[in-house]
Amino acid sequence: MTAPEPFGTRLRRAMDERGPLCVGIDPHPSLLAAWGLGDDVGGLERFADTVVEALAERVAVLKPQSAFFERFGSRGVAVLERTVAAARSAGALVLLDAKRGDIGSTMAAYAAAYLDEGAPLAADAVTVSPYLGYGSLRPALDLARANGRGVFVLALTSNPEGAEVQSAVTAAGPTVAQGILDRLREENAAELAAGAPLGSFGAVVGATVGETGAELAIGGPLLAPGVGAQGATAADLPRVFGDTLGQVLPNVGRGVLKHGPHPAALRAAAEREAAEIARFLDSGA
Ligand SMILES: O=C(O)c1cc(=O)[nH]c(=O)n1[C@@H]1O[C@H](COP(=O)(O)O)[C@@H](O)[C@H]1O
């Protein structure tokens, strides 16, 4: 059996062909209302279907936020399963935003849920939290590598509370966030040595975090949420990412979704975001 193409290689190609934009599928109750939809499973499904119809053939990555689907219990999770499958078959890479993290033996079950061939919720990549220690993520990292899928690890999150943990200095010297970034660089080394253009193991670094002094060159993608509703703009990206701009995958959720429910309006909003992002990524690259 030939090895599956690594996620990082697939992501690099998608970012080059479609532009580096990840659009969130975040069905907030307020957005359901603004789109004239019920705050129920029917509204959830209509919302997710509309985003997939409008954008899955155009943007590099769609990022459904699991919480907004889990809110409706098993029927909401069933909508998430269908959304992931539909977006992937329309050509988008799907980053399932679940932010899981647990002891290694439980992490193995989360990995099986999101990164295993044939799992109902299998996506191209998943977000994880390293708060139980980077090593606890090993089952997800290994399964992702084996299956040509990816993992995005929280490093410098976009929310103002994140710094109290992530900027703490460890006994070994660097900050907690830098320790995560350093481990990700090691994680990506083998793929890069084998000639991959981008590693499969990404970090989450908010577009809101400003100049942190962190060394962000991990050889893998840098998911940058926070553009739009959280106050960052594309103009912030060069300051945050410096010479790693070429690896940045900015995420926009509400900043695009608020322009729905018409697919053409969502497409136009995503195109405006993509153009704005390209302007600043190119200028700093
Ligand atoms: O992992 C994430 O995607 C994430 C990490 C982070 O540091 N900050 C952050 O906002 N997110 C997610 O990114 C999305 C941001 O959505 P908007 O603020 O609507 O653009 C939400 O789904 C958040 O859960």
Ligand as a Chemical Component Dictionary entry (heavy atoms), coordinates in Angstrom:
data_LIG
# 
_chem_comp.id                   LIG 
_chem_comp.type                 NON-POLYMER 
_chem_comp.pdbx_formal_charge   0 
_chem_comp.three_letter_code    LIG 
# 
loop_
_chem_comp_atom.comp_id 
_chem_comp_atom.atom_id 
_chem_comp_atom.alt_atom_id 
_chem_comp_atom.type_symbol 
_chem_comp_atom.charge 
_chem_comp_atom.model_Cartn_x 
_chem_comp_atom.model_Cartn_y 
_chem_comp_atom.model_Cartn_z 
_chem_comp_atom.pdbx_ordinal 
LIG O1  O1  O 0 -8.599  26.906 17.185 1  
LIG C1  C1  C 0 -9.295  27.849 16.781 2  
LIG O2  O2  O 0 -9.820  27.811 15.694 3  
LIG C2  C2  C 0 -9.354  29.069 17.596 4  
LIG C3  C3  C 0 -8.240  29.334 18.371 5  
LIG C4  C4  C 0 -8.092  30.609 18.947 6  
LIG O3  O3  O 0 -7.067  30.931 19.545 7  
LIG N1  N1  N 0 -9.099  31.516 18.790 8  
LIG C5  C5  C 0 -10.232 31.236 18.081 9  
LIG O4  O4  O 0 -11.080 32.142 17.936 10 
LIG N2  N2  N 0 -10.412 29.993 17.546 11 
LIG C6  C6  C 0 -11.674 29.649 16.846 12 
LIG O5  O5  O 0 -11.725 30.411 15.652 13 
LIG C7  C7  C 0 -13.070 30.865 15.397 14 
LIG C8  C8  C 0 -13.090 32.380 15.366 15 
LIG O6  O6  O 0 -14.295 32.804 14.828 16 
LIG P1  P1  P 0 -14.602 34.361 14.544 17 
LIG O7  O7  O 0 -14.152 35.115 15.758 18 
LIG O8  O8  O 0 -16.067 34.384 14.344 19 
LIG O9  O9  O 0 -13.827 34.719 13.306 20 
LIG C9  C9  C 0 -13.927 30.229 16.469 21 
LIG O10 O10 O 0 -14.433 28.999 15.961 22 
LIG C10 C10 C 0 -12.972 29.964 17.609 23 
LIG O11 O11 O 0 -13.381 28.860 18.391 24 
# 
loop_
_chem_comp_bond.comp_id 
_chem_comp_bond.atom_id_1 
_chem_comp_bond.atom_id_2 
_chem_comp_bond.value_order 
_chem_comp_bond.pdbx_ordinal 
LIG O1  C1  DOUB 1  
LIG C1  O2  SING 2  
LIG C1  C2  SING 3  
LIG C2  C3  DOUB 4  
LIG C2  N2  SING 5  
LIG C3  C4  SING 6  
LIG C4  O3  DOUB 7  
LIG C4  N1  SING 8  
LIG N1  C5  SING 9  
LIG C5  O4  DOUB 10 
LIG C5  N2  SING 11 
LIG N2  C6  SING 12 
LIG C6  O5  SING 13 
LIG C6  C10 SING 14 
LIG O5  C7  SING 15 
LIG C7  C8  SING 16 
LIG C7  C9  SING 17 
LIG C8  O6  SING 18 
LIG O6  P1  SING 19 
LIG P1  O7  DOUB 20 
LIG P1  O8  SING 21 
LIG P1  O9  SING 22 
LIG C9  O10 SING 23 
LIG C9  C10 SING 24 
LIG C10 O11 SING 25 
# 
